[in-house]
Amino acid sequence: MLKDVQNTPLGRFRIVAVLEGVSYLLLGLTMILKYKFAMPGPNYVVGMAHGVLFILYVLLLLQVTLQYKWSFYKASLAFLVSLVPFGTFWAEKKLFV
């Protein structure tokens, strides 16, 4: 089933959206470790992963917007939800269907 999803640009975008959302939440947890417990290591690793996933999310958003002819409103909303914690999870269920 996962292999079928990976074969389409929208499917790949949806997978990256979920991974980006998870990395965003993990980044919040590692910020606590960094500033409360003086453990910067996990924050560096998760921060780097989150940055890469966010850039991949934006690039795939551009691809999906052009290929599926999404409106400016839908593409803008897809970008804005990536800036809000839990936003990509909402978009996965409501926007990327």
C-alpha positions in Angstrom: 0.0 0.0 0.0 2.8 2.4 0.9 4.5 1.6 -2.4 1.3 2.7 -4.3 1.3 6.1 -2.5 5.0 6.7 -3.3 4.3 6.4 -7.0 2.5 9.8 -7.3 3.8 13.3 -6.5 0.8 13.9 -4.2 1.6 10.7 -2.4 5.2 11.6 -1.8 4.1 15.1 -0.7 1.7 13.6 1.8 4.5 11.3 3.3 6.9 14.2 3.6 4.1 16.4 5.1 3.6 13.9 7.9 7.4 13.5 8.4 7.8 17.2 8.5 5.0 17.5 11.1 6.6 14.9 13.3 10.0 16.6 13.0 8.4 19.9 14.0 7.0 18.3 17.2 10.3 16.6 18.0 12.0 19.9 17.6 9.8 21.3 20.3 10.8 18.5 22.6 14.5 18.9 21.9 14.3 22.6 22.5 13.3 21.7 26.1 16.3 19.4 26.3 18.6 22.1 25.0 17.5 25.0 27.2 16.3 23.3 30.3 18.8 20.5 30.6 21.8 21.8 28.6 21.7 19.0 26.1 22.1 20.6 22.6 23.0 17.4 20.7 19.5 16.1 20.1 18.3 19.6 19.0 21.1 19.8 16.5 20.2 16.5 14.9 16.4 17.0 14.9 16.9 20.6 13.8 18.9 19.6 10.8 16.4 16.9 9.9 13.5 19.3 10.3 15.2 21.9 8.0 15.8 19.3 5.3 12.2 18.0 5.5 10.8 21.6 5.4 12.8 22.4 2.3 11.7 19.1 0.7 8.1 19.9 1.7 8.2 23.3 0.0 9.8 21.9 -3.2 7.2 19.1 -3.3 4.5 21.6 -2.7 5.6 23.6 -5.7 5.6 20.4 -7.8 2.2 19.3 -6.7 0.7 22.8 -7.1 1.9 22.9 -10.7 1.1 19.3 -11.6 -2.3 19.2 -10.1 -3.2 22.9 -10.8 -3.9 23.8 -7.3 -5.3 27.3 -6.7 -3.2 30.0 -5.1 -5.4 29.7 -2.0 -4.9 26.0 -1.6 -1.1 26.2 -2.2 -0.8 29.2 0.2 -2.9 27.3 2.9 -0.6 24.2 2.4 2.4 26.4 3.0 0.9 28.2 6.0 -0.1 25.0 7.8 3.5 23.9 7.7 4.4 26.8 10.0 1.9 25.7 12.7 2.4 22.8 15.0 0.0 19.9 14.0 -0.8 21.9 10.9 0.4 19.3 8.4 -1.6 16.6 10.2 -4.7 18.7 9.7 -3.8 19.3 6.1 -3.2 15.5 5.5 -6.8 14.8 6.5 -8.6 17.8 5.1 -6.5 19.5 2.4 -4.4 16.9 0.6 -7.2 14.5 -0.2 
